[in-house]
Amino acid sequence: MLWFRRPEFDRYARFKSIGSAREVFDWNEMCNVELPVPPISEQQKIVSQYQAIEHRIAVNKSIIQKLEDATQAIYRKMFVEDVDFEHLPNGWRMGTLSEIATINSGKTCPDKVSDKDTDHQYKVAGASGVIGYSSTFNSDKKLLTTGRVGTLGKTCRYNERMWYADNVLVVSSNYYEYCYQVLEQLDFNVLIKFGVQSLITQTGLLNYPIVIPSKDELCKFEKISESFFAHISLLNKENEILSANVLKL
């Protein structure tokens, strides 16, 4: 399984595939694949290392989910539960997302590849998440993305040099974490414009009505959430390194 998961095997399979409209890597080619067969003791050692890495990744994912859940619970406690939206607290008001955030569209990536290599180090963010790697980047700021077309309703956080693809809307704000939670709770069906395919426009998202709490409350939430997100970022980075190391076993 580990041998077949290597990027080199993916390239090998594509090279050995036949067909124009649809590439096929057939059974006979699969049977002819050569691979090293070390002694069983060495195989068991590799599998043990693999299982240890996978366990660590699973633990990290569990911690990440708990941190995400905690942040969402704090958001709901501060800004949803026990809030009378007909009589908002002092300093609160109804507004639109445009009043606390700027939104732009991503751009077509000039050289996206599926696997990271020495020439393509920067992640490419698409509607469904990271969709490849590029040799260049179009932003190095702390940003949010949400699908503009294709996969809708998924919100992702990024804080690194990246290329933002043309099927996402890119959101920036001084109230980054609050905007993330707003987008997570947002009813995207209200924003979808029906045509040849469903899509979300910058204008539609900018004009989406939201509650804008007082600056003090927003800053308090940002401070709490930023510490959680810093921990989440470290765990995600560790998982990336661990996943890369699996392919080197």
N, C-alpha and C positions, 0 to 999 in steps of 0.2 A: 504493500500500500504506500509506504513512504517513497519507494523508488518511482512509482507511477505518479506521485504527486509532484515530482520535481519539474520545474519549468522546462528543463532540457527534454523530458519525456513528452511534454506537450508539443514542443517544437518538432520532435522526432515524429510524433503521430500525425501532425499536420503535413510534414514532408512526405510521409508514406500514404497519405490519404489520396483517393482518386475521386473524380467527378468534378463537374463544373458548377452546375446549379446547386448541388449539395455535396460537400466533401464527405467521404466515407472512409473510415479506418476499419477495414474488415477483419474478420476473425482469423484468417490465415496470417495476416500481418501481425496480429496480436500474438499468435502462437510462435512466430519467428523472432519475437523480441528477446534479445540477450540481456541478461542482468547478472550481477555477481551473486554468488551463493556462498556466503561465509559459513564457517562451522556453526552448529546450532547454538553453542554457548555465546558466540559473538552476536548472533541474531537476537538471543534473549536479552543480552546486554543493551543492544540498540533499542529494543522494544521497551525495556525498563526505563531507559532515558526518555523515550518518547512519552510514555505514560506519566512520568514525573512532570514533564513540561506541560502536557495537556491538563494535568490536575491543577498546576499552578495557574494556568490560563483560566480554568473554570472558577477557581477561587477568586481571582481578580475580577472576573465578570460578575460574580455574585456580589462582591463588595461595591462594584460600580453601580449595579442595579439598586442596592440599598441606599447609596448616596443620592442617586437620581430620585428614588422614592421619597427620601427625607427632604430633598429640596422642594419637590412638588408639594409635599405635605405642609411645609412652611409657607409656600406661596398661597396655598388654599386657606390656611389659617389666617394669614395676614390680609389677603385681598379678596377672598370669596366668602368663606364661612362667616356668619355673624355680621356681614356688611349689608346695611339697608341701602340698596341701590336707588331707592326713591328719595332717600335723605342721606346723602353721602357725608362722611366726616369733614370737618373743616380742612380746607386745603386740597380736597379731592374734587375731581370733576370728570364729566364725560368728555371724550375727545376722540381723536383718530390716531392710528398708528403713526401717521406722518409727523405728528407733533413730538414724538420721542425717538424716531428712527428715520434713517435714509435707506432707500431700496433701489438697487440697480440690477440689471440683467448681466449674467455671465457672458462669456464669449467663446466661440469655437476654438478648441485647442489645436494648434498647428501640428503637433507631433506626438499625440497620445499613443502610448504603448501599454500593453496589458501588464507587463512585469517590470518591477524596479530594477534598474541597472546603473552602471557608473555614469552613463550619460543622461539618464532620466531619473532624477532624484525627487522631483516635486510631485506631490499627489494631485490628481485631477478630481475635483469634486463635482459629481453629477447629482441628479434628482434622487437616486437611490443610495447615495453615499460616495465613497471613493471608487472611481471607475477605471483608474489607470494611473499612469505616471507621465510626466513631461520633463523636458530639458529646461523649461522656463516657467515663470510664474507671473500671474497678473495681479497679485496682492500679497502683502505680508502682514496684514492686520488681523485683529481678533474679530471674526465675522460669523454670522449665521447664514445657513442656506435653507431654502425650501424649494421643492420642485415647482417649476413654472409650467412644464408640460411633461407628459409621460407619467412618472411616479409622482403623485400628489399627496401632500399631507405629512411628509417626513421632514422633520427639522433636524439639522445637524450643526454642531458647534465645531469651529476650527480656530486655531490660534498659531499659525505658522505660514511660511511661504507656500502658496498653492496656486493652482490654476482653477478658476471657477468656470465650469462649462456653460454652454449657451442654453441648457435646459433647466437652469436654476435661477431663482431670484436671490440676490445677496443682500443681507440686512446688516446694517451697522448702527450702533447706538451706545450712548454713555450708560444706558440702562440695559446692558447686554443680557443679563440673566432674566430680568423681568420680561424682556421681549421674547426670550426663548420660551418661557412658560406661557406667555400669551399665544405664541404660535402653536405650541403643543396643545392648547385647549381650543384653538380656533376651529370653527366649522367651515372647512374648505368647500363644502358643497354650495355654500352661499356665494362663494367667489367664482366658481367655475363658469366660464363662458362656453356655451356649447357651439361647436362648429364641426369641422372635419374631425377634430380631436379636442378633448377637454383641455383647457389651459387657464392659468391664473395670470392676470396682468399686474404690472407695477401699480397702476392707478387703483385697481380694485383693492389691492392689499394695503396701499397707503391710506385709503379712505375707510378702511375697516374700523367700525366704532369700538372703542375700548374704554375702560376706566383708567384714568390717570391719577394715581394716588399723590399724596404730598411728596415733595422732594426728600424730606427727612425719612419717610417710610421707604421710598425707593432706594435711597442710599443705604439704609439699614439692611434691606433685603440683598442688595448687591454685595455688601461686605460679607454676609453670611454665605451666600451662594458661591462667591468667588473662591473661598477656601475649599468648598466641596469640589468645585470644578478643577481646581489645581490638583487635588488628589486624584480625581478621575483622569485627568490628562496624564499624570505619571503612570497610572495603572494601564491605560491604553497604550502608552509608549512601551511599557514593559512587555505587554502582550504582543506588540508588533515585533519586538526583538526576539521574544520566545518563539513566535510563529516562524520567523526567518531561520532560527536555529534548528527547528525541526527538520527543515529541508537539508541541513548539513550533517545530519546524523549518519 
